[in-house]
Amino acid sequence: MSRERILITGGADGLGREMALGYAARDCEVLVLDVDQEKGTELAQHEAIRFREFDLARFEELTVTWDDEPPFDRIIMNAGISAFGNFAEIAWEKQQAVIDINFTGHLRLLHQLLGMDKLQEKGRLAFVLSAAAFTPIPVTATYAASKAALEAFGHSIEPWLMHRGISVTLVYPGQMRTAHLRKYYGNENADAGIPPDVIADRILKGMDRRSRHLYPDAMSKVFRFLATTIPWAMPTLIYRFNRKRFAEMLYPDLVE
């Protein structure tokens, strides 16, 4: 029996890295796409993992060809960046990069892969989204929008893939203890969230079951419940619980 072939975007660090190692432990062949050449090369020292430098935001400059790649059994769209702060004051170039990587880049990559039949019959496709897709958090508005857009795309493409037996899994993690969290939300959050290896294991098992929606931690489950049952109250609750923090962050000149 041939080994399963896995493709993971943003797989050099954090959650992506843990998923790559998880599949490598299953004796799968893993291809990691990432912009971080140093961490990607280090990860590729594992005999089951290959690394390819790949920037989702710069498709026009990419010369990568998929002709020599056999079809994958699982494709996981995981890469993501954020822009943190007051939406009106964040440089548009930074916000455009969030959209280009989190949303547009993944659509362009999948357009290539599906157009070349690079996902096996009865394969699995997953989109790593975020609880931010349904939680109103104003300091990451563009990030939330990019994840919500990717969610809508995943829902839309699912019935088109069903005739080939391909399942689509949408994943909504909450806070994870990763470099992403520290980079965009500050060192005070260094120990916050769930360890990424725990979330990675739940994603792998969810894809095994062909779960359509996966809420891999308590935060994502609670926020989804609130967003579904009292959507009208969510913005007010978020504001009241974070009023001082948001004010200090977004409007420092108005805080005494």
Secondary structure, DSSP 8 states (H G I E B T S, - for coil): ----EEEEET-SSHHHHHHHHHHHHTT-EEEEEES-HHHHHHHTTSTTEEEEE--TT-GGG-----TT---EEEEEE-------S-TTTS-HHHHHHHHIIIIIHHHHHHHHHHHTT-EEEEEEEEEE--GGGSS--GGGHHHHHHHHHHHHHHHHHHHHHGGGT-EEEEE----BSSHHHHHHH-GGGTT-SB-HHHHHHHHHHHHHTT-SEE--SHHHHHHHHHHHH-TTTHHHHHHHHHHHHHHHHH-GGG--
